């Protein structure tokens, strides 16, 4: 392979349209811009989303709801994934060490999919009601972290 032998794929490179080259070219005189008008002059720039005076799409569509800037998102983990961790104490540090929690500092919410066989103390920021019920049924404890 030689750098001098590289070339774009067939059909990838297209020659630019040459405008203003006389009446025989089909794009002479006004160079495809028509007569007068806002778009005919040099230096015309359209505002993003501008639709020629028509109400822009972003203003036509209805707005719904709002975004809560104070929300605190939690990483969701189910009991079937926590059951694979060995040991009686399971917290965010143990989850991160097992590779099921990427940032160890993330908030954790435990949901009740699957089950847990041994008695384990699970420490997390939030629990679903079914998760607490299953953990306690196995003889363990669900401890809420702050």
C-alpha positions as CSV (number, residue, x, y, z in Angstrom):
1,X,0.0,0.0,0.0
2,X,1.3,3.4,-1.0
3,X,-0.1,6.8,0.0
4,X,0.2,7.9,-3.7
5,X,-2.1,5.1,-4.7
6,X,-5.0,6.0,-2.4
7,X,-8.1,7.4,-4.0
8,X,-11.8,7.8,-3.0
9,X,-14.3,5.2,-3.8
10,X,-16.1,5.3,-7.1
11,X,-18.9,7.9,-7.1
12,X,-17.7,9.3,-3.7
13,X,-16.1,12.5,-5.2
14,X,-18.3,14.7,-7.4
15,X,-17.1,17.8,-9.2
16,X,-18.5,21.1,-8.0
17,X,-21.1,22.8,-10.2
18,X,-19.3,25.6,-12.1
19,X,-21.7,28.6,-12.3
20,X,-21.5,32.0,-14.0
21,X,-19.8,30.6,-17.1
22,X,-22.1,32.2,-19.8
23,X,-25.5,31.5,-21.2
24,X,-24.5,28.3,-22.9
25,X,-23.7,26.6,-19.6
26,X,-27.3,26.8,-18.4
27,X,-26.1,28.4,-15.2
28,X,-24.9,31.7,-16.4
29,X,-25.8,35.3,-15.5
30,X,-27.7,34.9,-12.2
31,X,-25.8,31.6,-11.5
32,X,-29.0,29.7,-10.5
33,X,-30.0,32.3,-7.9
34,X,-32.9,33.9,-9.8
35,X,-33.5,37.6,-9.9
36,X,-33.3,39.8,-6.8
37,X,-34.7,38.5,-3.5
38,X,-33.0,37.7,-0.2
39,X,-31.2,34.6,-1.4
40,X,-29.8,36.3,-4.6
41,X,-27.2,38.4,-2.8
42,X,-23.7,37.5,-1.7
43,X,-23.2,36.8,2.0
44,X,-26.8,35.4,2.6
45,X,-27.0,33.2,5.7
46,X,-30.2,31.5,6.8
47,X,-31.0,31.2,10.5
48,X,-31.1,27.6,11.5
49,X,-34.7,26.4,11.4
50,X,-35.9,29.4,9.3
51,X,-38.7,28.4,6.9
52,X,-39.1,31.6,4.9
53,X,-41.4,33.3,7.3
54,X,-43.7,30.3,7.8
55,X,-44.0,29.4,11.5
56,X,-41.0,27.1,12.1
57,X,-41.5,23.5,13.0
58,X,-40.0,23.9,16.4
59,X,-42.7,26.5,17.2
60,X,-45.5,24.5,15.6
61,X,-45.2,21.3,17.6
62,X,-46.8,21.1,21.0
63,X,-44.7,21.2,24.1
64,X,-45.3,18.7,26.9
65,X,-44.0,18.3,30.4
66,X,-40.7,19.7,31.8
67,X,-37.2,18.4,32.6
68,X,-36.5,18.3,36.3
69,X,-32.9,19.6,36.7
70,X,-32.6,18.3,40.2
71,X,-33.4,14.7,39.5
72,X,-31.1,12.1,40.9
73,X,-30.8,9.1,38.6
74,X,-30.0,5.7,40.0
75,X,-28.4,2.6,38.4
76,X,-31.0,-0.2,38.4
77,X,-29.8,-3.7,39.5
78,X,-32.0,-6.7,39.9
79,X,-31.7,-9.4,42.6
80,X,-30.6,-12.1,40.0
81,X,-27.4,-10.1,39.4
82,X,-26.8,-9.5,43.1
83,X,-27.2,-13.2,43.8
84,X,-24.0,-13.9,41.8
85,X,-21.9,-11.8,44.2
86,X,-20.2,-13.9,46.9
87,X,-20.2,-12.8,50.5
88,X,-22.8,-11.8,53.1
89,X,-22.3,-8.0,52.8
90,X,-23.2,-6.4,49.4
91,X,-22.7,-2.7,48.9
92,X,-21.8,-0.4,46.0
93,X,-18.1,-1.2,46.5
94,X,-18.7,-5.0,46.2
95,X,-21.0,-4.4,43.2
96,X,-18.2,-2.4,41.5
97,X,-15.6,-5.0,42.3
98,X,-17.9,-7.7,40.8
99,X,-18.2,-5.6,37.6
100,X,-21.9,-5.0,37.7
101,X,-21.7,-1.4,38.8
102,X,-19.6,0.9,36.6
103,X,-19.0,4.0,38.6
104,X,-18.7,2.9,42.2
105,X,-20.0,6.3,43.3
106,X,-23.4,5.8,41.4
107,X,-26.7,5.7,43.2
108,X,-28.1,2.1,43.2
109,X,-31.7,1.0,43.1
110,X,-32.4,-2.7,43.7
111,X,-35.4,-4.3,41.9
112,X,-37.0,-7.6,42.6
113,X,-36.5,-9.6,39.4
114,X,-35.0,-13.0,40.1
115,X,-34.4,-14.2,43.6
116,X,-31.8,-14.5,46.3
117,X,-31.1,-17.8,48.1
118,X,-28.6,-17.0,50.9
119,X,-29.1,-14.5,53.7
120,X,-27.3,-11.3,52.6
121,X,-27.2,-7.7,53.8
122,X,-27.8,-5.6,50.8
123,X,-26.9,-1.9,51.0
124,X,-28.3,0.4,48.3
125,X,-29.9,3.9,48.0
126,X,-33.3,2.6,47.0
127,X,-35.2,-0.7,47.0
128,X,-38.5,-1.8,45.4
129,X,-41.1,-3.4,47.7
130,X,-40.7,-6.8,46.0
131,X,-36.9,-6.7,46.4
132,X,-37.2,-6.0,50.2
133,X,-39.7,-8.8,50.5
134,X,-37.4,-11.3,48.7
135,X,-34.3,-10.3,50.6
136,X,-36.0,-10.6,54.0
137,X,-37.7,-13.9,53.0
138,X,-34.1,-15.3,52.4
139,X,-33.2,-14.1,55.9
140,X,-31.2,-11.0,54.8
141,X,-31.5,-7.3,55.4
142,X,-32.1,-4.4,53.0
143,X,-30.2,-1.3,54.3
144,X,-30.9,2.1,52.7
145,X,-27.9,4.3,52.2
146,X,-28.0,8.1,52.1
